[in-house]
């Protein structure tokens, strides 16, 4: 009888070990695009998006002119540095922010059209 108990526990231990190995092989989850902001002749749409932390936002330029998306404030671009990764988008191009991992609000604007309120927006990281 003790042999059966010992064998049963070995099987359970082997199954547990196999499950642990399977979980390790998948590795950490890669960040994902949680939202898309489109830039068009009428401005950015939507003007505000809400995402979970450790995600990023994709910007798509559907306008006929280039746009340069950067973080607020206008002169420093320091509020959310991962936004500066989008940079210059030619018509038809798209670009991603870096991973946004800190909760809070991240304002953005078109650096080449700083006075145009239609080209400003906000990403809320939850």
N, C-alpha and C positions, 0 to 999 in steps of 0.2 A: 504494500500500500504506500509506503513512503516514496518508492520509486515513481509511482503515478503522480503524486503531489509534486515531486521535484521536476518531472518531465513537463507537467502542466505549467509550472512557473517558468521554465525555460522557454516554452512556446510563447507565453505572454511577454516575457522579456524580449524575445526576438521580434515579435510583432511591434512592440513599443519602439524598439531600436529602428526598425524599418520605417515606421511612421515618422520618427524624428529625422532620419536621413532624407526622406522624401520632402519634408518641410524645408530642410536646409538647401536642397537643390534649387528650389524656386528663387531663392535670394530675396533681397529687399524689393519692395514694389517700386517701380519707376514712377516718377511724377507724371501726371496726365494733364492734358488740356482740359480745363474745367469750364471754359467759356471762350466765346469768339466775339470780338468786336470788329464790326465792319466800318470802313471809312468810305464815305461816298460824297457826292456833291452837296448833300444836305448836312454833312457832319458825321460824327461817330454814332453808331447805333449798336447796342444800347449805350446810353450815357453812363450807366452804372451796372456793374456785374458783381455778384457775390459768389465767392469760391471757397472751398475748403483749403486750409493750409497745406503746403507741400504740393501745390498744383501750379499751373501756369496758364496764361491767357494768350490766345492767338489773335493777332491783328491782321485783317485782310484789307488791302487797299483796292477798292472797287471804283475809285475816282479816276479821273483822266490826268491828274497831276500828282507829283510825288508828295509824300508826307513823312515827317520825321518824328516818331513817337518817343517821348522821354518822360521821366518822372517830374513831378512838381518838386519844389518851387521852380518858377520859370528860369531864374538866373543860376540856380545851383544844381538842380536835378538830383537832389540827395534824399528826398523823402523815402523812396523805394528804389534803390539802385537796380534791382533785377528788371525793372521796367525799361531801363536804358538799353537793354540788349536788343529791343525791337529795332531801334534806329531808323534809318532811311528806308522807306518802302516805295519803290517805283510802282506805277499803275500795274495792277494785276499781281503784284507780289504779296506774300504774307510773311509774317515774322512772329516769333514767340518771345514772351518775357522769359526771364530766368525764373527759377523756382521761387515762389512766394511762400515763405515758411513762417513769417511773423504775422500774428493777427493784427488787424487794424485797417485803416483806410489808406489807399495809395492813389493819389491824384496823378493824372497824366495830361499831357497836352502835345500839340504839334509844334515842335520847336521852330519850324519855318513859318508858322502862322499863329504866333503867340497871342495876338489880339482877338482871334476868332473863337468866341465862346462855344460855337458848335463843334469845335475840334478839341474840346476838353472833356474829361470824364473821370470816373473813379472806379477803382476796384476795391471791394471790401473783402478782406481775407478773414475767414472765421475759423 
